[in-house]
Amino acid sequence: MPILLLDLLVGSAIGFLGAAIMTIVEIPFWKKWGLEGVADWQVNAVMVSKLIGKSKSVNEVGLSWISASKLSHGVAAGLVFRLLLSVIFWLIPVSNMLLLLGAVVYSIALWAIFLVLGRKTFESVGGIRITRVGLLSSLLTLIAYGIVLGLLSPFTF
């Protein structure tokens, strides 16, 4: 199997697993604060409502749609991370601890780019309010995503 195809498969699998674990970690936040308690669920609800053309409120988008969107974004982010790793490992040797740190930094960068910098856009487009609690819970769970990426990636090189 060509290396690039293997990288894509491994990146997809690790990204999916990371997103699944992240979703499980988010459930207590969702139970306590609802959809507003998890900013990335709100963002996924906005994207799904626009993608499928629902005229209903973002809060009426089903959790199955939100979860599917979230898992697909986890796969995409896992692919990007895996391809970045392939280039980095080709250029310089990286230790497992540095890989774990890099994965956590990568997940924090995803949070900053899509949830912090994109906050106003998603609020405007979706008619939602992304709360500080939602942003904080998403930061914590994205760190969990990064830890999964960082812990599983060394075993696949």
C-alpha positions as a printed Julia matrix, in Angstrom:
157×3 Matrix{Float64}:
   0.0    0.0    0.0
   1.48   3.39  -0.95
   2.61   5.46   2.01
   0.31   8.4    1.22
  -2.77   6.15   1.17
  -1.7    4.58   4.45
  -1.18   8.05   5.95
  -4.68   9.04   4.84
  -6.24   5.92   6.34
  -4.34   6.23   9.62
  -5.01   9.96   9.87
  -8.71   9.36   9.26
  -8.9    6.62  11.88
  -7.01   8.59  14.53
  -9.04  11.73  13.79
 -12.3    9.78  14.03
 -11.28   8.18  17.33
 -10.13  11.53  18.71
 -13.41  13.19  17.72
 -15.41  10.33  19.25
 -13.55  10.63  22.55
 -13.87  14.41  22.42
 -17.63  14.07  21.94
 -17.91  11.74  24.93
 -15.94  14.2   27.07
 -18.32  17.0   25.98
 -21.48  15.23  27.14
 -21.29  16.49  30.77
 -20.93  20.08  29.52
 -23.92  19.59  27.21
 -26.0   18.05  30.0
 -25.25  20.96  32.33
 -25.52  23.91  29.92
 -27.23  22.53  26.82
 -26.03  23.39  23.34
 -24.58  26.69  24.61
 -22.25  24.72  26.86
 -20.24  23.37  23.93
 -19.21  25.95  21.33
 -18.13  23.46  18.68
 -21.54  21.76  18.85
 -23.08  25.16  18.18
 -20.74  25.75  15.25
 -21.51  22.3   13.84
 -25.24  22.97  14.25
 -24.88  26.2   12.26
 -22.95  24.45   9.49
 -25.43  21.57   9.31
 -28.45  23.89   9.28
 -26.97  25.86   6.38
 -25.73  22.76   4.55
 -29.05  20.92   4.58
 -31.06  24.12   4.21
 -33.05  23.74   7.4
 -35.2   26.77   8.0
 -35.55  25.74  11.64
 -33.5   27.25  14.41
 -29.99  25.97  14.99
 -31.19  24.53  18.3
 -33.54  22.24  16.37
 -30.77  20.52  14.43
 -30.64  16.98  15.76
 -27.74  15.69  17.82
 -27.17  12.95  15.25
 -26.5   15.61  12.59
 -24.25  17.55  14.95
 -22.35  14.38  15.86
 -21.91  13.36  12.22
 -20.6   16.82  11.38
 -18.28  16.75  14.38
 -16.9   13.3   13.51
 -16.32  14.33   9.89
 -14.41  17.41  11.07
 -12.39  15.16  13.38
 -11.48  12.98  10.42
 -10.49  16.02   8.34
  -8.37  17.48  11.14
  -6.77  14.07  11.71
  -5.87  13.88   8.02
  -4.29  17.32   8.06
  -2.37  16.48  11.24
  -1.13  13.2    9.76
   0.04  14.88   6.56
   1.81  17.58   8.58
   3.51  14.84  10.61
   4.64  13.08   7.45
   6.38  16.25   6.28
   7.83  17.04   9.72
   9.15  13.49  10.25
  10.68  13.62   6.8
  12.49  16.87   7.62
  13.51  16.3   11.26
  13.29  13.52  13.83
  10.64  14.19  16.46
  10.4   12.54  19.88
   7.12  11.11  21.17
   6.87  13.82  23.85
   7.4   16.55  21.28
   4.77  14.87  19.09
   2.27  14.9   21.97
   3.0   18.57  22.65
   2.66  19.37  18.95
  -0.69  17.59  18.79
  -2.01  19.59  21.74
  -0.75  22.84  20.2
  -2.42  21.81  16.91
  -5.74  21.25  18.7
  -5.47  24.61  20.48
  -4.76  26.24  17.11
  -7.94  24.63  15.71
  -9.87  26.07  18.66
  -8.37  29.54  18.17
  -8.93  29.62  14.42
 -12.4   28.16  14.16
 -14.06  28.95  17.48
 -12.4   32.15  18.68
 -11.62  33.91  15.39
 -14.71  32.48  13.67
 -16.99  33.18  16.63
 -18.65  36.35  15.33
 -19.23  34.84  11.89
 -20.95  31.75  13.29
 -22.96  33.84  15.74
 -24.14  36.1   12.93
 -24.87  33.37  10.38
 -26.51  31.02  12.86
 -28.29  33.52  15.08
 -26.59  32.02  18.13
 -24.56  33.28  21.04
 -21.33  31.42  21.75
 -20.71  31.74  25.48
 -17.44  31.8   27.38
 -18.45  28.54  29.04
 -18.97  27.02  25.59
 -15.59  28.27  24.41
 -13.84  26.97  27.53
 -15.47  23.54  27.37
 -14.55  23.28  23.69
 -10.95  24.26  24.48
 -10.73  21.53  27.13
 -12.24  18.9   24.87
 -10.09  19.92  21.91
  -7.07  19.43  24.15
  -8.41  15.91  24.77
  -8.6   15.5   20.98
  -4.98  16.62  20.68
  -3.89  14.19  23.37
  -5.52  11.32  21.47
  -3.78  12.41  18.24
  -0.47  12.76  20.02
  -0.66   9.45  21.89
  -1.76   7.35  18.9
   0.39   8.9   16.19
   3.78   7.51  17.32
   2.48   3.96  16.98
   1.69   4.49  13.31
   5.1    5.6   12.04
